[in-house]
């Protein structure tokens, strides 16, 4: 975990006051980036050449000035941060402070192999008063929406999946049907394209269930590390870990699903049961009257 943080911080540090000279020294082989370069729009890049070109062009637009890390999650293969950075916009000379989330993939000894970033561009949603208590109503709805999305992916249900996405949702995730070295990332720009991708992956991989290893939910994003158990056409159950930023638009739909995952591997002893449930009823088991919110129901 410390090595993982070290690689992420080395990369971040290389962007400050350098005009991006040396930044590629912090990036390992076979990188994939999904970066919001302007509000609501993401550029997906693969390979060192495209990422090098992106960094060289970025110095004409903005220069990083400061980072303030509100939260951090570090594992052996990624680091996730919620940041309040300040940038200097070169042409206007304006300093602008924003709120962002970024997930760095850190599974290469030579540096990061992924950066997935999203910037908030609408005001925070205040809590809702219910029976005299202020409750994070929108965050709870985003949590339920994430549970529903995972359930739809497990079923290969295109209609249910599309219901949680904006029409022009950006979907950039690893394609586990590909055998490309370092993995392959898709770059999809609509809900129908995302639903079609999920259905094709479902047919090839046959997901059994997904467990939540880490999750952070706010009023404007959900971040989750997920352990997927699948049973591909060969018949032997396998597993893989993904780390994904789910960006929520102002109207409460997922407008971007950005992330990557580790290579598929043999099933671990504890992966046979679905774990990491978000909703617990008052009793030990699911609510017999309503299974809403209880995925194991």
C-alpha positions in Angstrom: 0.0 0.0 0.0 2.8 2.4 0.8 4.4 1.6 -2.6 1.1 2.3 -4.2 0.8 5.7 -2.5 4.4 6.5 -3.4 3.8 5.9 -7.1 0.6 8.1 -7.1 2.3 10.9 -5.2 5.4 10.8 -7.4 3.1 11.2 -10.4 1.2 14.1 -8.8 4.4 15.8 -7.7 5.8 15.6 -11.3 3.0 17.8 -12.6 3.9 20.8 -10.3 6.2 23.5 -11.7 7.7 21.3 -14.4 5.7 22.1 -17.5 5.2 18.3 -17.5 8.9 17.5 -18.2 9.5 14.1 -16.6 5.9 13.3 -16.0 6.1 10.3 -18.4 8.8 8.8 -16.1 6.1 8.3 -13.5 3.9 6.2 -15.9 4.4 2.5 -16.4 3.7 0.3 -19.5 0.3 0.0 -21.1 -1.4 3.0 -19.5 -5.1 3.9 -19.9 -6.4 7.4 -18.9 -9.9 8.8 -18.8 -9.7 12.5 -18.1 -12.2 15.3 -17.9 -10.5 18.0 -19.9 -13.7 20.2 -19.9 -16.8 20.1 -17.8 -19.0 17.0 -18.6 -16.7 15.7 -21.3 -14.0 12.9 -20.9 -11.1 12.1 -23.2 -10.1 8.4 -23.1 -6.4 7.7 -23.9 -4.5 4.5 -24.2 -0.7 4.0 -24.7 2.2 6.1 -23.7 2.3 8.1 -27.0 -1.2 9.4 -26.7 -0.8 10.3 -23.0 2.6 12.0 -23.7 0.9 14.1 -26.3 -1.9 15.0 -23.9 0.5 16.2 -21.2 2.6 18.2 -23.7 -0.6 20.0 -24.9 -1.9 20.6 -21.3 0.8 23.1 -20.4 -0.7 25.6 -22.9 -4.1 25.5 -21.0 -3.6 25.1 -17.3 -0.8 24.8 -14.6 -1.4 23.0 -11.3 -1.0 25.2 -8.3 -2.2 23.3 -5.3 -4.0 20.1 -4.1 -6.0 19.6 -0.9 -6.9 15.9 -0.5 -10.2 15.7 1.4 -10.2 11.9 1.4 -8.0 9.0 0.3 -8.3 5.3 -0.2 -5.2 3.2 -0.9 -4.8 -0.4 -1.7 -2.1 -2.6 -3.3 -3.2 -1.7 -6.8 -4.9 1.8 -6.8 -5.1 5.1 -4.9 -8.4 7.1 -4.9 -8.4 10.7 -3.8 -11.1 13.4 -3.5 -9.3 16.7 -4.1 -9.8 20.4 -4.1 -7.1 21.6 -6.5 -6.3 25.1 -7.7 -5.2 25.6 -11.3 -3.9 28.6 -13.2 -5.6 29.0 -16.6 -2.8 30.2 -18.8 -4.7 32.3 -21.4 -6.8 34.3 -18.9 -4.4 34.3 -16.0 -7.3 33.2 -13.8 -6.8 31.0 -10.7 -9.6 28.5 -10.4 -10.3 26.1 -7.5 -12.6 23.1 -8.1 -13.6 19.8 -6.6 -12.4 16.5 -8.2 -12.1 12.8 -7.7 -9.2 10.8 -9.2 -8.4 7.1 -9.2 -4.8 6.1 -10.0 -4.0 2.5 -11.0 -0.7 1.7 -9.4 -0.1 -2.0 -10.3 3.1 -1.5 -12.3 6.5 -1.4 -10.5 7.5 1.6 -12.8 4.6 3.9 -12.0 0.9 4.4 -12.5 -0.9 2.7 -15.4 -4.2 4.6 -15.1 -5.7 7.9 -14.2 -9.5 8.3 -14.1 -10.7 11.8 -13.1 -13.9 13.7 -12.8 -14.7 17.3 -11.8 -17.8 18.6 -10.0 -19.5 21.3 -12.0 -22.8 21.9 -10.1 -23.5 23.0 -6.5 -23.7 20.6 -3.6 -27.1 19.2 -2.7 -28.2 20.1 0.8 -29.4 17.3 3.2 -33.2 16.8 3.5 -35.0 17.2 6.9 -37.0 14.1 7.7 -38.9 13.8 11.1 -36.7 16.6 12.4 -33.4 14.9 11.3 -31.2 16.1 8.5 -30.5 13.1 6.3 -28.2 12.7 3.2 -31.2 11.9 1.0 -29.4 12.3 -2.4 -26.4 10.2 -1.2 -28.8 7.4 -0.2 -30.5 7.5 -3.6 -27.1 7.3 -5.3 -26.2 4.3 -3.1 -29.4 2.6 -4.2 -28.8 3.5 -7.8 -25.3 1.9 -7.6 -26.8 -1.3 -6.1 -29.4 -1.3 -8.9 -26.8 -0.8 -11.6 -24.6 -3.7 -10.3 -27.7 -5.9 -10.1 -28.6 -5.0 -13.7 -25.0 -5.8 -14.9 -25.1 -9.2 -13.2 -28.4 -10.0 -14.9 -27.3 -8.5 -18.3 -30.5 -6.4 -18.1 -30.0 -3.6 -20.7 -33.3 -1.8 -19.9 -32.6 -1.6 -16.2 -29.0 -0.5 -16.8 -30.0 2.2 -19.2 -32.6 3.5 -16.7 -29.8 4.6 -14.3 -27.7 6.3 -17.0 -28.0 9.6 -18.8 -28.6 9.2 -22.6 -25.0 10.4 -23.4 -23.4 8.6 -20.5 -19.6 8.1 -20.9 -18.6 4.5 -20.2 -14.8 3.8 -20.0 -14.0 0.4 -18.4 -11.8 -2.6 -19.0 -13.0 -5.1 -21.6 -12.4 -8.5 -20.0 -13.1 -10.3 -23.3 -9.8 -8.9 -24.6 -6.5 -10.7 -24.3 -4.4 -7.5 -25.1 -1.4 -7.1 -22.9 -2.1 -4.6 -20.1 -5.8 -4.9 -20.9 -8.1 -2.9 -23.2 -10.4 -0.1 -22.3 -13.7 0.8 -24.1 -14.6 4.4 -24.9 -18.4 4.5 -25.2 -20.4 7.7 -25.4 -24.1 6.8 -24.9 -26.4 4.7 -22.7 -27.3 2.3 -25.6 -23.7 1.7 -26.4 -22.9 1.0 -22.7 -25.9 -1.4 -22.4 -24.9 -3.2 -25.6 -21.3 -3.6 -24.2 -22.6 -5.0 -20.8 -24.9 -7.5 -22.6 -22.1 -8.8 -24.7 -19.8 -9.1 -21.7 -22.6 -10.8 -19.8 -22.9 -13.4 -22.6 -19.2 -14.1 -22.6 -18.4 -13.9 -18.9 -21.6 -14.9 -17.2 -21.3 -12.9 -13.9 -22.3 -14.9 -10.8 -22.2 -12.1 -8.2 -20.3 -9.0 -7.2 -19.0 -8.1 -3.7 -18.1 -4.6 -2.6 -14.6 -4.3 -1.1 -14.6 -0.5 -0.7 -17.2 2.1 -1.4 -17.5 5.9 -0.9 -20.9 7.6 -1.6 -21.6 11.3 -1.8 -24.2 13.5 -3.5 -22.2 13.8 -6.7 -20.3 10.5 -7.1 -20.0 6.9 -6.0 -16.6 5.2 -5.9 -16.4 1.5 -5.5 -13.9 -1.3 -5.6 -15.7 -4.4 -6.7 -14.9 -8.1 -6.7 -16.6 -9.8 -9.6 -17.1 -13.6 -9.7 -17.7 -14.8 -13.2 -18.1 -18.2 -15.0 -16.8 -17.8 -18.5 -17.7 -20.1 -21.4 -15.0 -22.6 -20.3 -17.0 -23.2 -17.1 -14.4 -22.6 -14.4 -15.3 -19.7 -12.0 -12.8 -16.8 -12.0 -12.6 -13.4 -10.3 -11.3 -9.9 -11.0 -11.2 -6.6 -9.0 -12.4 -3.3 -10.5 -12.1 0.2 -9.2 -14.7 2.6 -10.7 -15.8 6.2 -10.4 -19.5 6.6 -11.0 -20.2 10.3 -11.6 -23.8 11.5 -10.9 -25.3 14.4 -12.8 -27.4 17.2 -11.3 -30.6 15.3 -12.1 -29.5 12.1 -10.3 -28.4 9.8 -13.1 -25.0 8.3 -13.8 -23.3 10.4 -16.5 -19.9 8.7 -16.4 -18.6 5.3 -15.4 -14.8 5.5 -15.4 -12.4 2.8 -14.1 -10.3 -0.2 -14.8 -9.5 -3.6 -13.2 -6.9 -6.1 -12.4 -6.4 -9.2 -14.6 -8.7 -12.1 -14.1 -7.4 -14.7 -11.6 -8.3 -17.9 -9.9 -11.2 -17.8 -7.4 -10.1 -17.0 -3.9 -11.5 -19.2 -1.0 -13.7 -16.4 0.4 -15.1 -15.2 -2.9 -17.9 -17.7 -3.2 -20.4 -15.6 -1.2 -21.6 -12.1 -2.1 -20.4 -9.7 0.6 -20.3 -5.9 1.2 -24.0 -5.3 1.3 -25.1 -1.7 1.5 -28.6 -2.2 3.1 -29.4 -4.2 6.1 -33.0 -4.8 7.3 -33.9 -4.7 11.0 -33.7 -8.5 11.3 -30.9 -10.9 10.3 -32.3 -11.7 6.9 -33.9 -9.8 4.1 -37.2 -7.9 4.7 -39.9 -10.4 3.7 -42.3 -7.6 2.8 -39.9 -5.7 0.4 -36.6 -6.7 -1.1 -35.9 -3.2 -2.3 -32.5 -2.2 -1.1 -31.5 -5.8 -0.1 -29.6 -7.3 -3.0 -29.4 -10.7 -1.4 -33.1 -10.9 -1.1 
